[in-house]
Amino acid sequence: MVTWIVLAVLLFALVVLALAVRSVLTRLPRLRRAALALQRRAAEAEQLRDSAEALQSRAESLQERLATAQQRMAVINARRGG
């Protein structure tokens, strides 16, 4: 009698485990697609970061050129006024 109860409990546990594994396996394709989408977004974010860094560098260069041009204009205006 005890043997049958133990076997029934084991069988029930195996059925519950099989159902849990089945639900996980059915979700794997969606999880894979989500992981691929996240990888694509990470790559896009990396590209955007690189572009932002290049743009920042260019803006700094232009700022320096603008400062130089303003200094030259100040010198020119000082010569004309003086």
C-alpha positions as CSV (number, residue, x, y, z in Angstrom):
1,M,0.0,0.0,0.0
2,V,2.8,2.4,0.9
3,T,4.6,1.6,-2.3
4,W,1.6,2.6,-4.4
5,I,1.3,6.0,-2.5
6,V,5.0,6.6,-3.1
7,L,4.7,5.7,-6.8
8,A,1.7,8.0,-7.1
9,V,3.5,10.9,-5.5
10,L,6.5,10.4,-7.7
11,L,4.3,10.1,-10.8
12,F,2.5,13.3,-9.8
13,A,5.8,15.1,-9.3
14,L,7.0,14.0,-12.7
15,V,3.9,15.2,-14.4
16,V,4.2,18.6,-12.6
17,L,7.8,18.8,-13.7
18,A,7.0,17.9,-17.3
19,L,4.3,20.6,-17.4
20,A,6.7,23.1,-16.0
21,V,9.4,22.1,-18.6
22,R,6.8,22.2,-21.4
23,S,5.7,25.8,-20.5
24,V,9.4,26.9,-20.4
25,L,10.1,25.2,-23.8
26,T,7.1,26.9,-25.4
27,R,8.4,30.3,-24.3
28,L,12.0,29.8,-25.6
29,P,11.3,31.1,-29.2
30,R,9.8,34.3,-27.8
31,L,12.7,34.7,-25.4
32,R,15.2,34.1,-28.2
33,R,13.5,36.8,-30.3
34,A,13.5,39.2,-27.4
35,A,17.2,38.5,-26.8
36,L,18.0,39.1,-30.4
37,A,16.1,42.4,-30.3
38,L,17.9,43.5,-27.3
39,Q,21.2,42.7,-28.9
40,R,20.2,44.8,-32.0
41,R,19.2,47.6,-29.8
42,A,22.5,47.4,-27.9
43,A,24.4,47.6,-31.2
44,E,22.3,50.6,-32.3
45,A,23.0,52.3,-28.9
46,E,26.7,51.7,-29.4
47,Q,26.6,53.3,-32.9
48,L,24.7,56.2,-31.5
49,R,27.2,56.6,-28.7
50,D,30.0,56.6,-31.2
51,S,28.2,59.2,-33.4
52,A,27.5,61.4,-30.3
53,E,31.2,61.3,-29.4
54,A,32.2,62.2,-32.9
55,L,29.7,65.1,-32.9
56,Q,30.9,66.3,-29.6
57,S,34.5,66.3,-30.9
58,R,33.4,68.2,-33.9
59,A,31.5,70.7,-31.8
60,E,34.5,71.3,-29.7
61,S,36.7,71.9,-32.8
62,L,34.2,74.3,-34.1
63,Q,34.0,76.1,-30.8
64,E,37.8,76.6,-30.9
65,R,37.7,77.9,-34.5
66,L,34.9,80.3,-33.5
67,A,37.0,81.6,-30.6
68,T,40.0,82.1,-32.9
69,A,37.8,83.9,-35.4
70,Q,36.4,86.2,-32.7
71,Q,39.9,87.0,-31.5
72,R,40.9,87.9,-35.1
73,M,37.8,90.0,-35.5
74,A,38.6,91.8,-32.3
75,V,42.2,92.5,-33.5
76,I,40.9,93.7,-36.9
77,N,38.3,96.0,-35.2
78,A,41.0,97.3,-32.8
79,R,43.2,98.2,-35.7
80,R,40.4,100.0,-37.6
81,G,39.3,101.9,-34.5
82,G,42.8,102.8,-33.4
